[in-house]
Amino acid sequence: MYTTFMKKFLLVLIIIVLLAGMHVPVMAAGEYDTFFKSVSFDRQLILSGQEIEQYNLSVMDTVDAVDDILFDNLLISHDDLIQAVTQISVIPDVLRYSHSGQKLTGEYYDSIIENMNLQAAEDLNPIHYGIVVTRTKMKTFPTDDSIYSSPSSKYDRFLETTLYAGEPVAVLYESLDLNWFFVKMYNYSGWVKKSDIASCSSELLSMYMDCPNFLTITSANTLTTSSHIQLDLGSRFPLLAVDMNYNLIGLIPARNESGQLYFIKDSIERIDCTKGFLEYSTSNVMKIAFKVLDEPYGWGGDLNARDCSSYVMDVFRVFGIRLPRNTSQQENIPGEVVSINSSDDYNALIPGSLLFMNGHVMIYLGEYGGKRFIIHDTPGYYSNGKFINANGVVITTLSIYSSIGLPYEQLIYRSVTIK
């Protein structure tokens, strides 16, 4: 017969065995964050600057959404303009709700279509150019309204993406109320507030984009030291000099009262920028990716933050690599592609590879303690049957679950290593 002591001992032993056998994907008190930050990732150069330029050309050849914004002809035909705008400004065929929870009506859509002003487009419309001067939203329609898929949703479905200060754009058209430009950047098009863009000639924009001496921002939400202008991860600016504190002095675009471009001379702390692009190595990819760790999740770049695909896009912009904006486009970029059909396929991956499942992109970190890890920007995931409100850039294992009840490891179908 078991004594009371023996029964208690056996009970404790059983609990210990059960706990040891559980696969807990959530990091304990930042244990894995600390571990991966301390790993000596490969510092070998993956692609040179010239090879990255060739890679970017191959991205343009492969992905239709990525293109050069400098048009040879400074006029756009009526048909091409209508096609460009209506590819983005599409009336949804499902219910949408206002910020106050009211259903959108046909009358509401009529008003924003009227403001698009396409009926006034001529046979040939002039294209002009500009540079974004402040972090700004790119919208589906020329409206400040935030529109949601349900009264309880917090994601603005009229928010396409977010543009950063220093982003060159081609301006294709202007709204009826004269408050919005329809613009094209290198990987997206949409409506942007006119007041957030400084107009310039194509010649000046070309000189700005091709400036051989430039600096690149290597930290999220960086402020210039004097003017306190927000600059964002991966943005680049002409480099003037290095000050006595070894900070980099750059030319920051600004807009005068007539809407024209001028430049402000300001410095950026050296910890937040680098001369030229950062060298593309696995070690540097991880260095930049970890810099954004714990930043809140921001759908379409909302809340002064990033979503999963803009997080990946911004990390790789630091190296001069120009990726598409959306996950469905990023999975088609050229590189070393691995189709993930079984757990064994993960053995071919290296840290820094991009992992894709439906609607989500992640950066692979490698293995630790028999588990595979990723860093990604996510609203949340499931673990042990409970929703984990991650709400930002986090390190997790691949054994976390999605809302459909399957682990990420089974849902990931493709990996691309940019090399």
N, C-alpha and C positions, 0 to 999 in steps of 0.2 A: 504494500500500500504506500501511496505517496504521502509524505508529510506536507504540512502547510507550506513549509519553507521550499520543499522541492517543487510544489505546484507553482509557487510564485517565480522560482528560478526558471522553470520550463516556459512559463508565460513570457517572461522577459526575453528569454532566448529566442522564442518564436517571433516576437516583435522585431528583435534585432535582425533575424534572418530575412523577414519580410521587407524591412526597410532597406537592407543591403541589396535585395533583388529588385527594388523599384528603380525605374529609369526616370530620374527627375530632370527635365530639360531646362528648368529655370535656374539661372545662376544664383548662387548663395552669396549675398553681400558683396557682389562685384568680384568674386573669386576669378572667374574666367576673363572678365574685363582686364583685370590686373595681369593675368597670365599672358594674354595675347599682346598686350602693350609691351611686355618685356621680351617677346620672342624676337630673335635675330632673323628676320625675313631676308630673303635673297636680295643683295644690293646690286647684282649684275644688271647692266643696262639691257632693257628688253628691245627697245627701238630707239634709234637716234632721232634727232630733230628732222632730218631729211626723210627718214623712213616714216615718221609720223605724218609729214606732209603728203607722202604717197598714200599712206593709209587713209587719210581724210578724203583724198580723191576717190579711193575705192569705196568709201562709205557713200559718197555722192552718187557713184555709179550704181550702187546696190540698193540704196534706200531713197525712194522718190521724195520723201519729206525733207531731205537735206540737200541744200542747193546754195549757189552763190547769189547774194542779194544784189550785186552790181550788174544791172541789165545793160546789154549793148545798146538797145534802143530805149531812149528816155520817154517813149510813149507806149501806153498799153491800150489795146483795142477794147471796145465796149464788151465784146463777147468774152475776152480773156479776163477782164475785170469782174464781170458778173460771175464767171466760173470760179475765180479765186475767192470771192466773197461768199458765194452760196455754198461752197464746200465746207465752210466753217459755220456760217450763220444759218443753221438749219432749225426750223421750228420742231421741237420734240413731238413725237407721236404718242407720248405718255403724259400723264398729269404732272404738272409742276406747281409748286407752291411758293408764295411770297414769304418774306421774312416774318410776317404776322400770321402765317398759316393759311392765307386765302388761296383758293385755286385760281390759277391764271386763266384768263378768258381770251377769246378770239379778239376782243377789242384791245386787250393789252398787247398781244402780238402784233396787231395792226399798227399800233403806235410806234413800236420799236422798228418794225419794217419800214414805216414812213421815215423814221430818223436815219435809216441806212441810206436813203436818198438815191437809190440806184436808178430810179426812173429818170433822174436828171443826168445820168452818165452820157457823155458824148461818144461819138464813134471812136475818137482817140482821146485818151486822158493822159496828162503829163505825170510822170513818175518823178518824185523828188526824194531826197535822202535826209537822214537825220541820225542823231545819237541819243539814246535814252540817258536822262540826267538824274534819275532817281528810281529806286525800286518801285515798280508799278505793275498793276494787273493787266493781263491781256484777256479780254472778254469775248464771249461768243457774239454778243450784240453790243452796239454802242449805248450802254446803260450802266449806271452804278449799282443797279438793283442786284441783290443776291437772291438767287432762285434755287429752290431745294426739291429733292425727289419726294419728300414727305414732310409733314409739319414738324416731325421730330429730328429730321436730318440736320447735320451741321456742315455739310459740304455744298458749297455754291456750285451748282451745275452750269452756271454761265461763266465760270472762271476756267479759262483754257490753260493758262500757265502764268508765270510771273517773269518779267524782264528786269534786268539789273542795270544799274548805272554803268555806262560805257558800252552798252550793246548797240551795234550799228543796225539800222533798219532802212528798208525801202518803204516809202510812203506811197500807197497806191490810190487812196481815196479819202474823202472827208465827209463826215456826217452832216445831216441837214442843220443841226443846231451848232455846228462848227466847233464842237467840243471834243470830237473823237477823230483819230486817224485810223484807217485800216492799213496795217503795216505787215511787212514780211521780214522776219529775221531769218537766220540761216537754217533753222529747222522748224519753224512754226509761223503761222499767220493768224491775225485777229485784230480786234479793236483795242486801241490804247488811248488813254487820255492825251489829248493834244498838248496840254500844258506840261507833260512829262517828257517831251521830245524836243530837242533843239535841231532846227533845220540847218542843212549845209549842202554844199555842192557835191556832186559825185567825185570830183577831183580831190576835194579835201577829205572826203570819207575814205577814198582809196589810199591816200597818204597816211591817214590815221590807222587804217587796218593793216597796212604794210610797214608800219614804222619798225625799223630794225632794232631799235633800242626801246625796250618796254619792260614793265614789271607785271607780275601776275600775283593776284591775291590768293593767299594760301590758307586763310581762316574764314569761317563763316561770320557774316555781319560785322565786318571790320569798319572802323571809323577813321577818317583822315584826322590828323592831329590838330589842325587849326580850324577848318570849316566844319568838322564833324559830319561829313557826308558819308553815308553808308555805302560801302563797297562789298561785293559778295564773292564767295568762293569761286575761283576760276576766271574772274574778270581780269582783263588786261588793260594797261594804260601806258601811253608814251612815258619813257623814263628820261628825266632831265639830269639828275645828279644824285649824289649821296651826301647827306648832311653830316655835321660833326658828330652826331650820335649814331652814325651808320644807318640811319633810316633812309628809305628811298623817296626821292622827290619826284612826283609824277604830274602830268597834265590831266586834270579831272574835268570832263565836259560839263558845261553849264548853259543855261538858256537866258538870253536877255529879254527885255520887255517886248520886243518885236518878234520873239520866237526864234531868233537866230543863235547859232552856236558860238560860244566863246569858251576859253579854258581858264581854270583856276589852278594855280601852282600850289600844291599842298604835299605834305609828306605822310608816309605810312610807316608805322613801326616795323622794323625789320623782321620781327617774329611773325608778322602777318602777311609777308610778301616775299617774293624772290625775284632776282634779275632774270628776265626771259621766262621760259617755262621751266618747271622742275624736271629733273631727269626722270625718265619713266623706268622705274624698277619696282619690283614687288614690295620692297621695303618702303619706298616712298608712297606707293598706293595705300599701304596700311597706315602710314603716318598721317596722311590726309584724311583717310576714312575715319580714323579714331578721333581726329580733331572735332568731328561733328557728333561724336557719341553723346547721347542724352539730349540732343536738340529735339524739341517737340515736333510732332508730325504736323505737316501743313499741306492739306489737299491743294494741288495746283500751285503750291508756293504760298498759300495763305498763311496768316498768323506769323509772318516774317520768318517762315521756316521752309521745309521741303517735303515732298512726298518721295516714294521709293525710287521712281525713275529720275526725278530731278536731282536727288541725292547722288545717284550713280553718275549722271551726266556732269554734275558740278565737280565731283571728285576727279574725273578724268579730264575735265577742261584744264585743270592745273598743269597737265602735261602737254597741252596743246591738242588733245584728242577731241574731235568734234563729233559727239554722238547725237542720234535722234532724241526727241523729247520723251516719247511715250514707250512703255514697256513692249507693246506689240511691235514697235519699230526697232527697238534696241535688240530684240532677239534675232533680228535678221542681219545684223552687222557682220562684216567679214572678220575672220579670225580663225583660231583653232577650235572647231566645233565638235562637241561630244554629245551624242544623243543619250539621254539617261533612260535606260530601260530596266535596269536592275541595280541593286546596291553595289555590285562589283564595278559598275561604270564610274562610280565616284573615285575609284582608285587612280584614274587617269588625270584627275584634276589637280591643279596647283593653286596655292593661295593667290587671290586676286582675280580668279576666274569669275565670270558673271553667271549666275544661276537663274533660270526662268521657269516659272509656273504661270498658270493662267492669271494675268493681271498683276503679277508681282515679280520684281527683280531683286536679287540679293548679291552680295559679294562673299565669295567663299573664303574662309579663314584657314581651313585645314582640320586636322584631328588632334584631339587632346583627351587622354583618359579613355580611349576607345569610342569617343563620340565625335561626330562631325559638326563643325560650327560655321555660322554665317554672321555677318553684320548687315543689317538692313533697317530701313525706315518704315515703320508699320504702326497702324492704329492699335493693333492687338492681335492676339492669337489664343488658342485654347491649350490648356494643360490640365491633365487629370480631370477632364470634364468641366473645367471652369474657364471662363473668359479672363484672360490676362490683359489688362488695359496698359499696353506698353507705351502707346502714344509718343513714339519718337524713334530715334536711332538706337538700336540695341544689339547686343550680341546674344544669340540663342543657339541651341542645337537644332539640327534638322528633324528632331523627333517631336517638335511642337506640332500642334494640330491646327488645321484650317476650320472654317465654319461648316464645311461639308463632312467633317468627321474623319478626315484622313490626315496622316502626318505629312509634313512638307516633303520628307524624303521620298514619298511615293508620288507626290504631285509634280515635282520638278521633272521636266522632260528635256531640258536642253541646257548646255553650258557653252559659253563662248569665252575664250581667252584671247585678249587683244594682243596680237604679236605678229 
